[in-house]
Amino acid sequence: MPKRSRVRARARRPVQTTPEPSERPERAERPERVERERPERAERRPRYRGAPPAPGGARAVGEASPGLERAATVERGYVTKDFGRLAKVIVAVLVLLGISGVAVNAFVK
């Protein structure tokens, strides 16, 4: 048995028939369209035609701002340190794998 909704029933509205044509309010006339002056933009960019650029590709044009350059330098330093840490972990795992292989061979014999 489906759950009953615990929402109170709404009061029903009385059925209203469509009004007679004489009872309908007359439509208000629409005002004429007013042409306004639009200020011209100083520079209009042409729309891009063709395929969109590949994701991750550079879209910026011109010289980078100094703040952006500083942020990029910090990011490059972080990535370089991160790859260094990753390389150290990989070397440590390979060394442990080699040592454990030698130890297992010595233990089995």
C-alpha positions in Angstrom: 0.0 0.0 0.0 1.5 3.4 -1.0 2.3 5.9 1.7 -0.2 8.7 2.1 1.1 12.2 1.9 0.5 14.1 5.1 -0.2 17.4 3.3 -3.5 19.0 3.8 -5.8 19.1 0.9 -6.1 22.4 -0.7 -9.4 24.2 -0.9 -10.9 23.8 -4.3 -11.5 26.8 -6.4 -14.9 27.2 -7.9 -15.1 26.3 -11.6 -15.1 29.5 -13.6 -16.4 29.6 -17.1 -14.9 31.8 -19.8 -16.3 35.3 -19.7 -18.6 36.4 -22.4 -17.0 38.5 -25.1 -18.6 41.6 -23.8 -17.1 40.9 -20.3 -13.6 40.6 -21.5 -11.3 43.6 -20.7 -10.1 45.3 -23.8 -6.5 45.0 -24.7 -4.2 47.9 -24.0 -2.5 49.3 -27.0 1.2 48.6 -27.1 3.3 51.7 -27.2 5.4 52.3 -30.3 8.9 51.1 -30.2 11.4 53.8 -29.3 14.8 53.8 -31.0 17.5 54.7 -28.6 21.0 55.7 -29.4 23.6 53.0 -28.5 27.1 54.1 -27.8 29.6 52.5 -30.1 32.2 50.2 -28.6 35.8 51.3 -28.9 37.0 47.9 -30.1 35.0 45.0 -31.5 36.5 41.6 -31.3 36.0 39.4 -34.3 34.2 36.1 -33.5 36.3 33.0 -33.6 35.6 30.9 -36.7 36.8 27.3 -37.0 37.5 24.6 -34.5 37.9 25.4 -30.9 41.4 25.3 -29.4 42.6 22.1 -27.8 41.9 21.8 -24.1 44.9 23.0 -22.0 46.2 25.1 -24.9 47.2 28.7 -24.4 44.5 31.2 -25.1 46.2 34.3 -23.8 47.7 36.8 -26.2 50.5 39.3 -25.3 52.9 39.6 -22.4 52.1 37.9 -19.1 51.6 40.1 -16.1 54.3 40.1 -13.4 51.9 38.6 -10.9 51.2 35.8 -13.3 54.9 35.2 -13.9 55.5 35.0 -10.1 52.7 32.5 -9.7 54.0 30.4 -12.5 57.5 30.4 -11.1 56.2 29.3 -7.7 54.2 26.5 -9.4 57.2 25.3 -11.4 59.3 25.1 -8.3 56.6 23.1 -6.5 56.2 20.7 -9.5 60.0 20.3 -9.6 60.2 19.5 -5.9 57.3 17.1 -6.2 58.9 15.2 -9.1 62.1 15.0 -7.0 60.2 13.5 -4.1 58.5 11.1 -6.4 61.8 10.0 -7.8 63.3 9.5 -4.3 60.3 7.3 -3.4 60.6 5.2 -6.6 64.3 4.7 -6.0 63.7 3.7 -2.4 61.0 1.2 -3.4 63.3 -0.4 -6.1 66.2 -0.6 -3.6 63.9 -2.3 -1.0 62.6 -4.7 -3.7 66.1 -5.7 -4.7 67.2 -6.2 -1.1 64.0 -8.2 -0.3 64.7 -10.4 -3.4 68.2 -11.1 -2.3 67.0 -11.8 1.3 64.3 -14.2 0.1 66.7 -16.1 -2.1 69.2 -16.4 0.7 66.5 -17.6 3.1 65.1 -20.2 0.7 68.5 -21.8 0.1 
